[in-house]
């Protein structure tokens, strides 16, 4: 019997699990927390603090580490000893990495699990664990390079944004932006009628399409919230054009609900990859009173929109946290609409 034709035994599966972990981590699991901190020239309590900052529980006394962990601690120690980065910055960066990589890892593994299930159903693989090992052997190295490339490009872009938008030297985190919220209409009632797989695909399609449209329009997606996407643009005109592209794109799809978009403009605070401030909250509130396939904006945004847009002030209504607000509905003038 060929190896590919038989089911792995319990011994085979244990070896496959060990091989999978080794492939992912790049080393054997052979060191305890005390041993890895000592080799990395770290006090054990300091190492535990870094470990927690990355989002991992304490594993004192257990063999849970290897040579890559020693190397990582050594890099942190070198940064501390040279004084290039102070301790506060090191721990902030570490927490940011932990939170971001945790979400990224969940996302990637979910995608790979779906791939493996499709391979099993199509007869391209006979065993899930064997297929996972094969993917780790053949696909992981390329994706590791892609992650490093993507990180470098995003760091360069983020540095450029600080240079361009950090208008005051004493507060480079404050930027003047147009903030947009795009929200699915009737999402709650729709989600009650869908099974888990269908709901998952709907949300993923919505988020993917929003990201493509926003990026193509020169904006930037800040975060996705299931039935909503938060994005930013350099100015109100660009934000409005992105909003209408989103509305046109989503309304053309029969498998996705219509959307509502709110825009607000002003000074926002950028922290940990997110944005905060009144424009963020106001853009979100505007979507709660917008009709399907409509764009509502605040007065600041409306005052900076050019002649390609028509504006109409609506009756005042109560928006949580802002009191009575008169939203402004915006539409594109026919002469400016793309064919």
Secondary structure, DSSP 8 states (H G I E B T S, - for coil): --GGGS---HHHHHHHHHHHHHHHHSS---EEHHHHHHHTT--HHHHHHHHHHTT----TTSEEE-HHHHHHHHHHHHHHHHTSS-HHHHHHHHHHHHHHHHHHHHHHHHHHHHHHHHHHHTTS-S-HHHHHHHHHHHTHHHHHHHHHHHHHHHHHHHHHHHHHH--STT-TTEEEEEEEEEEETTHHHHHHTS-HHHHHHHHHHHHHHHHHHHHHTT-EEEEE-SSEEEEEESSHHHHHHHHHHHHHHHHT-TTS--EEEEEEEEEEEEETTEEESHHHHHHHHHHHH--TT-EEE-HHHHHT--TTEEEEE---EEETTTEEE--EEEEE-GGGS--
